[in-house]
Each structure stands twice: as C-alpha cells, then as structure tokens.
C-alpha cells in the first residue's frame, strides 16, 4: 500500500486543475468513465492535498494571466477529446 504522500490526486474541477498546474504540479493523465466529466489525475506529490485545499479556501496564489491561459488550454484539450494517459504538457 502506498503512503498517503505517494498517492495520486484526482479532480474533475477544471479551475482546480488549472490552478494546481499553475502552482507547478504535473498532470499524470486525464480521462474517466463519464463522457461529460474529465478526471484530471496529478502525479504524486506530498503537498498537493494542501494546495488543493488552499484553492478551495481562496488561499492559493497564482499569476492571473498564467491561470487564464492554463484554464483555456485545459478546456481546449478536454473539448478536443485529446485526453488520455499520454504526457500532458501545456
């Protein structure tokens, strides 16, 4: 069994995923069983749960222009159906 610090983190929230990308976390894969929701799975990191909580509590600080660009790049990636296990570079 993996230690908690070694587990992947997943979210279906596009804003949260974009903010975590802006904060330096890396997406491992995208996908899911529901065609109406994309699951963003991040590479294991011991700080990702704390930073996700900071996002939801309005305490995560990222550059606004970087967030905007990352949000739209993620959205385009999802709606182009270019999701999967491949490398996810934005």
DAJO-V594667 format. One record per pair of residues at least 24 apart in sequence whose ideal C-beta (glycine too) atoms are under 10 Angstrom apart, sorted by sequence separation. I is the first residue (numbers start at 0). J is the second residue. D is the distance in Angstrom with one decimal. If there is no record, write none. Layout:
I|J|D  I|J|D
//
This chain:
11|35|9.8  12|36|9.7  13|37|7.9  15|39|8.1  16|40|9.6  22|46|8.8  11|36|4.8  16|41|8.0  19|44|9.3  22|47|8.8  11|37|6.7  13|39|8.0  24|50|7.1  10|37|9.7  11|38|5.6  12|39|8.2  23|50|9.0  24|51|9.1  10|38|7.5  11|39|7.2  19|47|6.7  22|50|5.5  9|38|5.3  10|39|5.5  22|51|9.5  9|39|6.6  10|40|8.5  8|39|8.9  9|40|4.5  10|41|8.0  19|50|6.3  22|53|8.6  8|40|7.3  9|41|7.2  18|50|8.1  19|51|6.6  22|54|8.3  7|40|5.2  8|41|4.6  18|51|8.5  21|54|9.9  7|41|6.2  8|42|8.6  19|53|9.9  39|73|7.7  7|42|6.8  8|43|7.8  15|50|9.6  16|51|9.8  18|53|8.8  19|54|7.1  7|43|5.5  8|44|7.4  15|51|6.3  18|54|4.8  37|73|8.7  6|43|6.0  7|44|9.0  10|47|9.8  17|54|9.5  18|55|9.7  22|59|6.5  37|74|9.8  5|43|4.9  6|44|9.6  16|54|9.6  21|59|8.6  22|60|8.7  23|61|9.5  39|77|9.0  4|43|7.4  5|44|9.1  6|45|9.7  8|47|4.5  12|51|9.2  15|54|5.3  21|60|9.6  22|61|5.9  37|76|8.7  3|43|9.8  4|44|8.0  5|45|8.0  7|47|8.7  8|48|6.5  14|54|7.6  15|55|7.3  19|59|8.4  21|61|3.9  37|77|4.8  2|43|9.3  4|45|3.8  6|47|9.2  10|51|7.1  14|55|9.8  18|59|5.6  20|61|9.0  21|62|6.8  36|77|9.5  37|78|9.4  1|43|7.8  3|45|8.3  4|46|8.8  6|48|9.0  8|50|9.2  12|54|8.6  18|60|9.6  19|61|9.1  21|63|9.6  2|45|8.9  4|47|9.4  8|51|6.6  12|55|8.8  18|61|5.7  21|64|10.0  22|65|9.9  37|80|9.7  39|82|9.1  4|48|9.1  10|54|9.3  15|59|9.2  17|61|8.6  21|65|5.1  22|66|9.7  29|73|8.7  38|82|9.1  40|84|9.4  3|48|8.2  20|65|8.9  21|66|5.2  37|82|5.9  42|87|9.7  20|66|8.9  21|67|9.7  34|80|9.2  41|87|9.6  18|65|9.8  21|68|9.0  26|73|8.7  29|76|7.4  40|87|9.5  17|65|9.1  18|66|6.3  21|69|5.4  29|77|7.3  39|87|8.6  17|66|5.9  20|69|5.1  21|70|8.9  17|67|8.7  19|69|9.5  20|70|9.0  26|76|9.6  17|68|9.0  18|69|8.2  31|82|8.4  14|66|8.5  17|69|4.6  18|70|8.5  20|72|8.8  29|81|8.7  30|82|5.4  16|69|8.7  17|70|4.1  20|73|7.3  29|82|3.9  30|83|5.9  16|70|8.6  17|71|8.6  28|82|8.1  29|83|6.6  30|84|7.4  17|72|8.3  28|83|6.7  29|84|8.4  14|70|6.8  17|73|5.4  26|82|10.0  28|84|4.7  29|85|9.0  13|70|6.7  16|73|6.0  17|74|8.5  27|84|8.1  28|85|8.0  13|71|10.0  28|86|9.5  29|87|6.6  14|73|9.3  27|86|9.4  28|87|7.3  13|73|6.0  26|86|8.9  27|87|7.5  13|74|6.3  16|77|9.6  25|86|9.3  26|87|4.0  25|87|7.4  26|88|9.0  25|88|9.0  26|89|8.3  13|77|7.4  20|87|8.8  21|89|9.6  20|89|6.4  17|89|9.1
//
